[in-house]
């Protein structure tokens, strides 16, 4: 599990996910969280996800099977943050286009 990227929880980046889906406790800003390779927006308290993955190698959010190979090839924290920023920007642009088309 030490191969999974860890980093500080950043409320401004993860405004859509303020709670750990496993324990349901809120994240604190700058608290260390673990990210899964299926989607960097899938992040959890380190102890919570480590306990979960010891029972089932599946993401608790999307249910994708995680292999040791996918964990070994996981991106680092900085790459994950860039991915999330790009996805948020794409979502924002897409929602603006949809909104503009609805008003045409």
N, C-alpha and C positions, 0 to 999 in steps of 0.2 A: 504494500500500500504506500510505501514511501515514494514510489514513482509518480503518484498522482500529484498534480500541481496544487500548491497551497499559496494562499495570498490573503491579504487583508480584505475583509468585507467592505465594500464601498457603496454606501447607500445611494449615492447619485447614479451609479451604474446599474444597480440592481433594485431600482425602485419598485419593480413589479413583483419582487420576491423578498419580503421582509422577514419571513419565518423559515426555519429549517423544517422541511416537510416530514422529517422523521420524529423529532421531539416536539415540534410545534412551538418552540421558544423563538422569540425574535432574535435576529442577529444584532449585535452591537457594532457601530461604526468602527472600523479598523480591526475587528475581531478576526482571527485567522479562520479561514474556511477552506475546505477541500473541494476541488472541481472535478467533474467526471468528463471523460473524453467524448461522450455522446453529444453533449452540448454544454458549453462553458457557463451557460446560465443555470445549469443544474449544479448547485453548490450547497454544501451542508457543513454542519459542525464536524470537525475532524473525528471526534469520538463517535458521533452518531453514524457517519457513513462507514467508518472502519468496522463498527459492530455489525452494521447491515450487510456489508460485503463479505464478512466472515460467514454469514448465513446463506446469502444468495448473491451471486455475481451478476446482478441485474440493477439497472438504474431504478430507484424508487419512484421517479417521475415518469419516464417514458417506457420503462420496462425492457429496454434494449439489453441484450445479453452482453456482458463485459468479459472479455477474455484477458488472460494475462498478457497476450500480445497487444491488445488495444491499450491496456494500461501502460505497458512498456513504451509504446509509441506516442504517448500523450504529449500534447504541446506544453510548453512552459507557461508560466503565469502571464508574462508580458504578451505572448501571442494570443492567449485567451482573451485578455482585456481588449486587444485590438479587434478581435473577432466580434466581441459583444458590441463594441462601438460601431462597427460596420453594420451589424444586423439591426441595431437600433436606428441608425441613419436610414437604412433601406426601408424599414417599417414606417418611419416617419414620412419618407418620400412617397411610398406606396399609398399611405393613408391620405396624403394631400392630393394625389392624383385621383383617387377614388372619390374624395369629397368634391373635387373640381368637376369631375364627370357627372356626379349626381346633380350638381347645380346648373349644368349646361342645358 
